[in-house]
Amino acid sequence: MAEQGEPAEQSKTADEPKVSAAELKKRAKADKQARRAAQKEQEKAPAEVPPATNGAHQEHLTQAQGVQQDQKGKATQAKGQQQPKPSKQGGQEVRQERGGPSQPPNIPLRNKAASTAPSKKLPKKDNTVVELLSHLYPVQRRPNLAGVSKDVHPAVLALGLQISTYEICGSSARCVAMLLAFKEAIQAYTTPRDTSLPRHLVSHHLSPQIDYLRSCRPLAESMGNAIRWLKKLIVELDPDKPEHEAKDFVCEEIDRFVHERITVTDQAIAASAQDQIRNDSVVLTYAKSAIVEKTILQAHEQGTRFRVIVVDSRPLFEGKRLATSLMRAGLEAQYVPFSGLAHVVKDATLVLLGAHSMLSNGRLQSRVGTASVALRAHKADVPVIVCCESVKFSGKVALDSIVLNEIAPPEELLLSPIPEKSPNHPAGVATTAVTGKSAAPGKSAAPGKDASEDDEPAKLKTLHDWNSIPNLRLLNPMYDITPAEYIRMVICEYGSVPPSSVPVVHRLANEGM
Amino acid sequence: MPSSMVGQTPSLTGFLKSLKQNDIENSIELFISLLKRRQIKNSRPCAIATTHLLLRVVAEPKRKWDAQKLIARVRNVGRRLIAAQPREMAVGNIVRRVLGVIREVAERDEDPLTDSEFSGSASPITEEFQRPALPTRFSEFSPLHGAAAMPHNMHSGRPGTADSVSMDLGGTPQRPALLSTNASYAGQGPPGTSLFSILQHPQGRSPVATPPPGTQSPVTGPSPSRRAIGGEIPEKLDIKAEVIDGIKELQDELDVVDNQIAESALDHIHSNEIILTHTSSQTVQKFLLTAARKRKFTLFHAEAYPNNHEATHVTILNGAQGEDDSDERWKPLTSLGITVILIPDSAVFAPMSRINKVILAPHAVLANGSLLAAAGASTIALAAKTHHVPVVVLSGVYKLSPVYPFDTDELIEYGDPSKVVPFEEAEFTDKVDIVNPLYDWVDCDLVDLYITNLGGHAPSYLYRIVADHYRVEDIDLNAKLDAVAKKG
């Protein structure tokens, strides 16, 4: 065998220098290109991909690259797009899923939740990034638990998913929920032998939880402040304290924090704000703020006669939930889509707004659309009052809505598929990329894909085909910044202050501690 | 109801087809019911339908019209149409334009030899005339051009005729006839010609002899020759034919209005601009498409939920569609290399600091320069104003209404609340008041530029265009016609 093999080999080797030198070169070039492309992909890949998946991730990418290299040309490019499951679909959930150990990397998976046509991941230009806001990409949402570090406590895991799907929405709610989940995580923690709780807990136990939460959705300002407080608290613990005492102490402090800075504060703010609601007021509010809701309900219980206008917007429709709860409480409520804003502002006597955070230059960061509401109200001489706990006050400054923002998955802007016959089909209620649109959009995506392949005349593209159009972007910002001039007053637990006093309160409340 | 439309979705094209078959009264009834049921909506379809309907009304076979009877007939029909859907202002605009055509034809015919544009009171006017001629502002086509063209009610201290609309103007002194071109007038003309034409004005025809391109009226040709031949032609036939010609010009104007507006696209859109627009207006799409051929820009497109978002999505993805039901679509902007970013309406304030221009398409434009546009436009315009972003409004002259917005709430139409919250949610729709306005009123202060098929104008100039196109006595169609004595 060997002898037979040898001459063949020798002849081969004799020929090789001539033939395969060129071939080798070609192959080397191809490899290099593949590696470069993979590197580019990796650079584009977000940092938030948990370290555990990196290896699998790369592996997958090179395979995708290989797959793509096999299929060149336009006709097959679609397939090539389909195979690596849409990268930018709402974030990295799919990549991470594939990166999970249970799935062999070769098989392209179609995540049911990913309803859109495949994005052109492989061409250099990312179809989904709005360049103006490229610093806010990639979008962070997480539909499942693939690739999560093993250190993350189950309570935090659950919380992360709830936050990602907007079941827990609103910065106070998220802050409280996060602290409560951390309590459980801390209770479950045991200090390793060589180190002490204050030193070890934060960096090795809390950090993975925080990173995980961040991968589910960017942290709210209130959550950031709470985490800073918590870290400070833990680090300043007495290292000689026995572990269970330290843990109990931390948990009690967390309870106290939640109680003092959110629960009681909300009551105080509501009591203060409800004085602004007088008989025969017309209160206008936008989207859903827990504290504004509380204020309104409290004022109603006090017996004040007033009515409420709720302005709502796509895609979250939070205002609808607020209007429902007000309606159930027996209030006279009016519900208006955002386009009706100009019409109802004239009737309003007071505008109450909630906040995501108050910035140190007096500006308000709140749900996108708030700035328009405040602007309109200001022009109509209707006072605008912001109710905001001090835990949401921030040291950041921003001049426009582009520097500090959060981009939500563009898929949230998609409507449920429109049946062709009825042009008046009501818009679908907002769902996220996670809960997805179930089977129906999957169906509409399929014919949509075909449509984008041919030259479409028979079938009109729907918004579900947006990924197949190279120059189309969907932008779904979550926040906007309201200039300080439009805000009359900010009510926090330290009293009613003008927006210019925000940095003072911030120093007092968040940094003085 | 005429049976010809049974079985089809009622719409503009269906209506136009049925016009050929039905008799006039049935057609009018059909149109009224389409308007009432909002099966024809938006300015352009309504304007087109009204023009066709009025053409049929005027062209009624075997009917001999004299001017006053024709005016009365058109006024009657117009009143009924406007009453069917008062907020659809394009209907009223077209009716008034047609009335203007009729009056002008009538005047021309009654004074065939003298200068009919400056009817009768030409000399008294020049004698009473106190204000100096303002030749630089009047084109040769403006009825106000030249000294003699000033209606003497302007001297009597009355406010600008176009603005004081809602009053009963039945007894107003006459205005000189509109010039023979019934298509839109160019408001700006070379300054020199009007002085020249003052000197020449005894010959009514001469200012018309060299009309600027694009506003040529075919009517001017035949009539002088006809008259020259010798005024023997019975006036009634003349009126009918000339009015029909005038209405046909109106129809042509409606056809080309978007193209004319789009002609100025390259003047206004430049490279690397970021433009904001909203709703699925054809006019805006055409405007942007024209610019897109030569310039690269970015477009933020607000989707106008809940009334127009589906059409907007379809327009962005597939390109705008021509009139009603035609299968041809223009190319979508994305296919021309323009980056289009779809944003929800709540997000218009956020990127405004980066936006260079806002382009809006109105539903109707009012005489003082304010406009009615799709709901959400007011928020956009206000945000643009705060950031000092220019707001450009694209509108054909047919949308320009002589109505002054005394009560802006009256002008807003409300739409279907089930688009906001479907009726299946019974508890919610029962207890909560859902409001879904279709239009927003945008004040003239918020608009920087109007681009019409006659070119670009500041909002403060629109009253002039109104004056050019509508007769004072037609503005209130409910007024009694003090017909014979006062020549309109």
Interface residues (C-beta under 8 A of the other chain):
Chain A: V130 L132 S313 R314 P315 K320 A323 T324 M327 E332 A333 Q334 Y335 V336 P337 F338 S339 G340 L341 A342 H343 V344 R367 V368 G369 A371 S372 L375 R376 K379 L399 D400 S401 I402 N405 L413 L415 I418 P423 N424 H425 P426 A427 E456 P457 L460 K461 T462 L463 D465 W466 I469 P470 N471 L472 R473 L474 L475 N476 P477 D480 I481
Chain B: I274 F300 E303 A304 Y305 P306 N307 H309 E310 A311 H313 V314 I316 L317 N318 D327 P332 L333 T334 S335 G337 I338 T339 V340 I341 L342 I343 P344 D345 S346 A347 V348 F349 A350 P351 S353 R354 A374 A375 G376 S378 T379 L382 A383 T386 I412 D416 S418 K419 V420 V421 P422 E427 F428 K431 V432 D433 I434 V435 N436 P437 D440 W441
